[in-house]
Amino acid sequence: MQKQALLVSFAAGLASALLFAGLIAQTQGGAFLTFLAPLPIFIASLGWGSRAGFIAVVVAALAVILSSGSMLVSVPLVVAMAGPAAWIGHLAGLARPAGPEDARTGVPPLDWYPLSRILMGICLMAILGCVILGWMIGFNAQDFGPELANAFTASGTFSTEDEAQLRELTALAVRIIPFVQPALLVALLTFMLYLAAVITRASGRLNRPRDDIPSQAGLPRVALPIFAVALAVSFFGGVVGTVAAVVCGAFGMAFTMVGLAAMHRRTRTMSGRGLILFSAYAAIFLLSIPLFAFLIIGLVDVAKAVAAQTGSPRWIFGVRFGGPAIRGGGLVPVDPDVVTSTTLDGWLAGRESTNAGERR
């Protein structure tokens, strides 16, 4: 490992620990600085290699332990910020040869790790971090009820006379915490990754070429059933329901970001693109409700991408269905009166024949 990369690792680890110290000190602006704690780790990993990122995590953890005198204090940094940043930076730096070596440079073209799998990795790391933190506090969101009520009262939002409204708001906040926490963590890690890529590319240290995010953003096909099952199980109580809510929140935010990317892609040729994007993001920040619309768009976009993949059953129902509502390669035939020629049994038989031919 080069001396420069080692120095960058130590500097990134110390910077991440210093940013995280704002949460420990509980200063007024410390919480905002804590959100930036993954950024130095991302920069070290993207610009100086995966090893630099992982060493930075160790340095950050040791710095927090030595400064606080407690190993438990470093756990949130390692499992929710620094550790995921190092692993995601490692994924973003993966590449494999995509063809023969170039005769002039001697370097083959590279196929870089796809954005869809990077986003999947972000979801998994956010879920893992939230589950570990939840395990440490006992997976009981109800324990936050009194603390939230005291926080609302101390902020002056509610007085002692508004006890009924305070109880309702506290109960609502307790129910949505398992959904919101991983969703915010996915959004934070994704934005920090993007910001680190911008910084390292500007410095000339980023080897990965610039990705066309609106066109390449997506999720693997397995994300659809994971989200569906997690959403259904999240209505159960206990630890199982809480963990399912964490999974649902993480993948829900990922699908929402895919929906936002689809908006950027589809408005590229529109003359009023700037106004459309501004209005959409302003509505999100002011109301938050439009996020659900982009969640649906993201789900449909991933479903259409899965249906278009080679070897996937585009139509698996031998019945008349469809209509004018969905068109353009969606989940129904273009012609509402078309009877699909591919049945589920036929598709499965074709897959078996293909696999048998490949084995020969």
VEXGUVEX-163892 format. One record per residue (C-alpha): residue in three letters; x, y, z negated. Coordinates in steps of 0.02 Angstrom, whole numbers. Example, Ala and Ser with C-alpha at 12.3 -4.5 7.8 and 13.67 -1.06 7.14 Angstrom:
BEGIN
> ala|615|-225|-390
> ser|684|-53|-357
end
This chain:
BEGIN
> met|0|0|0
> gln|71|170|50
> lys|120|293|-84
> gln|2|425|-14
> ala|-146|305|-22
> leu|-102|262|-203
> leu|-95|445|-251
> val|-261|476|-166
> ser|-336|329|-262
> phe|-283|402|-430
> ala|-341|576|-382
> ala|-510|513|-321
> gly|-536|410|-479
> leu|-494|556|-593
> ala|-606|673|-492
> ser|-751|551|-502
> ala|-727|531|-690
> leu|-720|719|-712
> leu|-882|743|-614
> phe|-965|605|-716
> ala|-908|690|-877
> gly|-1042|821|-848
> leu|-1172|691|-893
> ile|-1077|641|-1050
> ala|-1059|822|-1106
> gln|-1243|856|-1065
> thr|-1205|1032|-1008
> gln|-1330|1134|-910
> gly|-1244|1110|-742
> gly|-1167|944|-785
> ala|-1311|840|-717
> phe|-1288|915|-544
> leu|-1101|880|-545
> thr|-1137|700|-593
> phe|-1227|675|-428
> leu|-1062|711|-340
> ala|-967|574|-434
> pro|-975|447|-289
> leu|-905|573|-163
> pro|-718|558|-206
> ile|-731|367|-203
> phe|-814|372|-32
> ile|-678|489|35
> ala|-538|377|-30
> ser|-619|221|43
> leu|-661|293|213
> gly|-501|391|237
> trp|-369|281|154
> gly|-444|106|158
> ser|-548|-9|51
> arg|-407|-44|-70
> ala|-392|141|-110
> gly|-578|148|-148
> phe|-575|0|-267
> ile|-421|65|-358
> ala|-509|232|-378
> val|-654|143|-463
> val|-536|63|-589
> val|-451|231|-622
> ala|-619|318|-646
> ala|-680|185|-767
> leu|-519|190|-870
> ala|-524|380|-875
> val|-703|381|-941
> ile|-664|245|-1069
> leu|-510|334|-1134
> ser|-596|503|-1143
> ser|-755|441|-1225
> gly|-685|299|-1330
> ser|-824|182|-1274
> met|-829|54|-1135
> leu|-1018|63|-1121
> val|-1010|244|-1067
> ser|-918|194|-908
> val|-1048|64|-857
> pro|-1170|187|-772
> leu|-1025|261|-672
> val|-959|92|-616
> val|-1123|2|-575
> ala|-1224|148|-505
> met|-1100|267|-425
> ala|-915|225|-409
> gly|-933|38|-381
> pro|-1068|52|-247
> ala|-970|192|-163
> ala|-814|83|-149
> trp|-910|-67|-82
> ile|-1013|35|43
> gly|-855|124|101
> his|-778|-47|127
> leu|-927|-101|235
> ala|-917|59|338
> gly|-735|22|376
> leu|-765|-154|441
> ala|-741|-187|627
> arg|-709|-334|742
> pro|-640|-348|920
> ala|-777|-327|1048
> gly|-675|-377|1202
> pro|-500|-406|1271
> glu|-357|-291|1227
> asp|-337|-134|1329
> ala|-191|-153|1450
> arg|-129|23|1418
> thr|-148|39|1229
> gly|-145|-144|1179
> val|-295|-115|1065
> pro|-460|-204|1097
> pro|-626|-111|1089
> leu|-702|-125|916
> asp|-876|-170|861
> trp|-905|-76|699
> tyr|-1013|-135|556
> pro|-1191|-82|603
> leu|-1281|57|512
> ser|-1430|-57|478
> arg|-1322|-173|374
> ile|-1237|-28|287
> leu|-1408|37|235
> met|-1453|-139|178
> gly|-1294|-140|74
> ile|-1341|26|-4
> cys|-1510|-45|-54
> leu|-1433|-200|-131
> met|-1304|-100|-229
> ala|-1437|20|-293
> ile|-1546|-126|-347
> leu|-1399|-211|-433
> gly|-1352|-51|-524
> cys|-1529|-15|-583
> val|-1556|-195|-639
> ile|-1395|-194|-740
> leu|-1439|-29|-822
> gly|-1615|-93|-854
> trp|-1546|-250|-933
> met|-1439|-142|-1048
> ile|-1590|-44|-1110
> gly|-1706|-195|-1118
> phe|-1814|-176|-959
> asn|-1947|-84|-1059
> ala|-1993|80|-978
> gln|-2119|110|-1118
> asp|-1974|153|-1232
> phe|-1951|313|-1132
> gly|-2127|371|-1172
> pro|-2090|465|-1333
> glu|-1931|541|-1260
> leu|-2024|601|-1105
> ala|-2164|673|-1212
> asn|-2037|768|-1317
> ala|-1950|831|-1159
> phe|-2114|895|-1086
> thr|-2158|981|-1249
> ala|-1985|1057|-1270
> ser|-1989|1127|-1093
> gly|-2146|1225|-1135
> thr|-2248|1139|-1000
> phe|-2371|1072|-1127
> ser|-2422|1130|-1298
> thr|-2481|1026|-1444
> glu|-2661|1065|-1391
> asp|-2636|976|-1225
> glu|-2607|807|-1306
> ala|-2724|712|-1190
> gln|-2644|781|-1032
> leu|-2473|750|-1106
> arg|-2514|567|-1136
> glu|-2579|546|-959
> leu|-2427|627|-881
> thr|-2309|527|-990
> ala|-2398|364|-946
> leu|-2386|406|-759
> ala|-2201|448|-773
> val|-2167|285|-864
> arg|-2254|185|-726
> ile|-2160|265|-583
> ile|-1984|265|-661
> pro|-1942|89|-595
> phe|-1990|146|-419
> val|-1913|319|-420
> gln|-1744|282|-499
> pro|-1681|160|-365
> ala|-1758|266|-227
> leu|-1661|419|-284
> leu|-1502|315|-300
> val|-1521|252|-120
> ala|-1546|430|-58
> leu|-1397|492|-160
> leu|-1277|357|-100
> thr|-1332|380|81
> phe|-1307|568|76
> met|-1138|552|-11
> leu|-1082|427|121
> tyr|-1133|546|260
> leu|-1047|694|175
> ala|-888|593|147
> ala|-888|539|330
> val|-902|722|384
> ile|-756|771|271
> thr|-640|628|321
> arg|-681|650|505
> ala|-639|835|495
> ser|-472|792|414
> gly|-433|663|549
> arg|-429|517|427
> leu|-588|427|481
> asn|-558|285|604
> arg|-741|244|630
> pro|-814|337|780
> arg|-960|453|756
> asp|-1124|356|742
> asp|-1282|411|829
> ile|-1384|400|669
> pro|-1558|436|743
> ser|-1536|296|871
> gln|-1440|171|765
> ala|-1527|188|596
> gly|-1627|36|547
> leu|-1635|-115|433
> pro|-1612|-302|462
> arg|-1770|-405|491
> val|-1759|-483|317
> ala|-1795|-312|241
> leu|-1977|-322|296
> pro|-2026|-478|197
> ile|-1920|-423|49
> phe|-2013|-258|39
> ala|-2183|-342|61
> val|-2152|-471|-75
> ala|-2078|-343|-194
> leu|-2227|-228|-169
> ala|-2349|-369|-211
> val|-2252|-431|-362
> ser|-2228|-254|-430
> phe|-2410|-256|-486
> phe|-2367|-393|-611
> gly|-2315|-345|-785
> gly|-2158|-385|-882
> val|-1980|-401|-822
> val|-2028|-481|-656
> gly|-2141|-337|-610
> thr|-2011|-209|-662
> val|-1873|-290|-557
> ala|-1993|-302|-410
> ala|-2032|-117|-430
> val|-1845|-80|-422
> val|-1829|-181|-261
> cys|-1983|-97|-189
> gly|-1920|77|-231
> ala|-1748|48|-154
> phe|-1812|-27|9
> gly|-1955|98|15
> met|-1831|242|19
> ala|-1727|151|150
> phe|-1878|129|263
> thr|-1923|311|234
> met|-1751|366|294
> val|-1772|256|447
> gly|-1935|348|478
> leu|-1846|515|463
> ala|-1714|456|586
> ala|-1853|406|706
> met|-1923|583|693
> his|-1753|655|740
> arg|-1739|534|887
> arg|-1912|565|957
> thr|-1901|755|946
> arg|-1736|770|1040
> thr|-1818|819|1203
> met|-1948|934|1126
> ser|-1929|1122|1143
> gly|-1993|1157|967
> arg|-1882|1027|884
> gly|-1808|1146|756
> leu|-1978|1204|697
> ile|-2042|1025|686
> leu|-1895|967|582
> phe|-1902|1119|469
> ser|-2088|1097|440
> ala|-2069|912|402
> tyr|-1929|934|275
> ala|-2014|1085|197
> ala|-2172|982|173
> ile|-2069|842|95
> phe|-1983|957|-30
> leu|-2142|1050|-75
> leu|-2268|907|-79
> ser|-2173|741|-74
> ile|-2330|658|-5
> pro|-2266|660|177
> leu|-2133|535|120
> phe|-2267|400|128
> ala|-2301|444|310
> phe|-2117|424|353
> leu|-2116|261|255
> ile|-2250|194|371
> ile|-2155|259|523
> gly|-1998|173|461
> leu|-2089|8|435
> val|-2164|15|609
> asp|-1997|64|686
> val|-1905|-83|606
> ala|-2047|-202|652
> lys|-2038|-146|833
> ala|-1849|-167|835
> val|-1867|-343|765
> ala|-2000|-387|894
> ala|-1887|-325|1034
> gln|-1738|-430|981
> thr|-1686|-576|1090
> gly|-1756|-738|1023
> ser|-1895|-656|924
> pro|-2078|-700|957
> arg|-2150|-544|1035
> trp|-2328|-609|1034
> ile|-2371|-763|933
> phe|-2560|-762|941
> gly|-2653|-845|1084
> val|-2809|-739|1059
> arg|-2878|-578|1127
> phe|-2827|-431|1021
> gly|-2764|-255|1042
> gly|-2845|-93|1086
> pro|-2799|85|1131
> ala|-2729|130|959
> ile|-2554|57|976
> arg|-2456|63|1137
> gly|-2280|70|1206
> gly|-2203|-93|1149
> gly|-2288|-95|981
> leu|-2368|-242|894
> val|-2508|-267|1021
> pro|-2505|-291|1211
> val|-2505|-138|1322
> asp|-2663|-200|1407
> pro|-2802|-222|1276
> asp|-2880|-363|1379
> val|-2723|-468|1399
> val|-2723|-642|1323
> thr|-2545|-675|1265
> ser|-2462|-823|1346
> thr|-2345|-862|1202
> thr|-2417|-954|1053
> leu|-2327|-986|890
> asp|-2309|-1172|931
> gly|-2241|-1133|1102
> trp|-2115|-1011|1034
> leu|-2056|-1134|901
> ala|-2037|-1270|1033
> gly|-1936|-1153|1142
> arg|-1823|-1109|997
> glu|-1792|-1293|961
> ser|-1746|-1325|1143
> thr|-1628|-1176|1144
> asn|-1543|-1230|983
> ala|-1525|-1408|1048
> gly|-1443|-1344|1206
> glu|-1321|-1238|1107
> arg|-1272|-1387|999
> arg|-1229|-1488|1154
end
